[in-house]
Amino acid sequence: MSWHEDKIIPKGHQMSMKNALQVVSMGIFFKLMLPDWILKLTKRLQTIRIAYNELPVQIAHFTDIDRYFLNVIIQYL
């Protein structure tokens, strides 16, 4: 993944993977200490909640792509 594409938000997502990684790493304290309903109260906490929902989906997307290319390569071996 190129970090030069950090401003590109994939279709169907609310933030880029780089942004999601950054928000998750900076907001881990809030996610661990606060219940989900509190994470809906302010804009900053909403961003943390969105990032935690987005990151696993985007990671799964990349692993699906990797599996696809691995299967294509194996077919040609």
C-alpha positions as a LaTeX table, in Angstrom:
\begin{tabular}{lrrr}
\hline
Residue & $x$ (\AA) & $y$ (\AA) & $z$ (\AA) \\
\hline
Met1 & 0.00 & 0.00 & 0.00 \\
Ser2 & 1.33 & 3.38 & $-0.94$ \\
Trp3 & 1.09 & 6.10 & 1.69 \\
His4 & 0.83 & 8.61 & $-1.16$ \\
Glu5 & $-2.76$ & 7.50 & $-1.61$ \\
Asp6 & $-3.65$ & 8.43 & 1.97 \\
Lys7 & $-6.28$ & 10.96 & 0.89 \\
Ile8 & $-8.20$ & 8.44 & $-1.19$ \\
Ile9 & $-11.24$ & 7.07 & 0.63 \\
Pro10 & $-12.33$ & 3.75 & $-0.88$ \\
Lys11 & $-15.88$ & 3.54 & $-2.17$ \\
Gly12 & $-18.25$ & 2.47 & 0.59 \\
His13 & $-15.94$ & 3.65 & 3.39 \\
Gln14 & $-15.91$ & 6.74 & 5.56 \\
Met15 & $-12.14$ & 7.22 & 5.89 \\
Ser16 & $-8.87$ & 6.12 & 4.34 \\
Met17 & $-6.95$ & 3.20 & 5.79 \\
Lys18 & $-4.09$ & 5.48 & 6.83 \\
Asn19 & $-6.49$ & 7.79 & 8.64 \\
Ala20 & $-8.21$ & 4.82 & 10.31 \\
Leu21 & $-4.86$ & 3.46 & 11.50 \\
Gln22 & $-3.88$ & 6.84 & 12.89 \\
Val23 & $-7.19$ & 7.40 & 14.70 \\
Val24 & $-7.21$ & 3.85 & 16.12 \\
Ser25 & $-3.68$ & 4.17 & 17.46 \\
Met26 & $-4.35$ & 7.59 & 19.01 \\
Gly27 & $-7.81$ & 6.72 & 20.36 \\
Ile28 & $-7.15$ & 3.32 & 21.88 \\
Phe29 & $-7.49$ & 4.66 & 25.43 \\
Phe30 & $-10.98$ & 5.99 & 24.72 \\
Lys31 & $-12.08$ & 2.77 & 23.02 \\
Leu32 & $-10.84$ & 0.62 & 25.89 \\
Met33 & $-12.19$ & 2.76 & 28.70 \\
Leu34 & $-15.54$ & 4.04 & 27.38 \\
Pro35 & $-18.70$ & 2.14 & 26.45 \\
Asp36 & $-19.87$ & 2.34 & 22.85 \\
Trp37 & $-22.81$ & 4.63 & 23.58 \\
Ile38 & $-20.44$ & 7.33 & 24.89 \\
Leu39 & $-18.43$ & 7.10 & 21.66 \\
Lys40 & $-21.45$ & 8.62 & 19.89 \\
Leu41 & $-21.57$ & 11.83 & 21.95 \\
Thr42 & $-18.88$ & 14.06 & 20.43 \\
Lys43 & $-17.38$ & 14.44 & 16.95 \\
Arg44 & $-13.94$ & 13.25 & 18.15 \\
Leu45 & $-15.37$ & 10.17 & 19.85 \\
Gln46 & $-17.54$ & 9.43 & 16.79 \\
Thr47 & $-14.40$ & 9.52 & 14.64 \\
Ile48 & $-12.74$ & 6.97 & 16.93 \\
Arg49 & $-15.80$ & 4.71 & 16.74 \\
Ile50 & $-15.91$ & 4.97 & 12.95 \\
Ala51 & $-12.17$ & 4.21 & 12.68 \\
Tyr52 & $-12.55$ & 1.08 & 14.81 \\
Asn53 & $-15.38$ & $-0.09$ & 12.57 \\
Glu54 & $-13.58$ & 0.80 & 9.33 \\
Leu55 & $-10.12$ & $-0.65$ & 9.98 \\
Pro56 & $-11.05$ & $-4.36$ & 10.15 \\
Val57 & $-13.15$ & $-4.04$ & 6.99 \\
Gln58 & $-10.33$ & $-2.39$ & 5.08 \\
Ile59 & $-7.78$ & $-4.93$ & 6.31 \\
Ala60 & $-10.10$ & $-7.76$ & 5.26 \\
His61 & $-10.42$ & $-6.12$ & 1.83 \\
Phe62 & $-6.64$ & $-6.15$ & 1.39 \\
Thr63 & $-6.32$ & $-9.76$ & 2.54 \\
Asp64 & $-9.05$ & $-10.78$ & 0.09 \\
Ile65 & $-7.10$ & $-9.12$ & $-2.71$ \\
Asp66 & $-3.93$ & $-10.90$ & $-1.59$ \\
Arg67 & $-5.74$ & $-14.27$ & $-1.56$ \\
Tyr68 & $-7.08$ & $-13.62$ & $-5.04$ \\
Phe69 & $-3.63$ & $-12.88$ & $-6.46$ \\
Leu70 & $-2.13$ & $-15.85$ & $-4.62$ \\
Asn71 & $-4.75$ & $-18.14$ & $-6.20$ \\
Val72 & $-4.03$ & $-16.69$ & $-9.64$ \\
Ile73 & $-0.28$ & $-17.25$ & $-9.20$ \\
Ile74 & $-0.81$ & $-20.82$ & $-7.97$ \\
Gln75 & $-2.92$ & $-21.61$ & $-11.06$ \\
Tyr76 & 0.00 & $-20.66$ & $-13.32$ \\
Leu77 & 2.60 & $-22.74$ & $-11.44$ \\
\hline
\end{tabular}
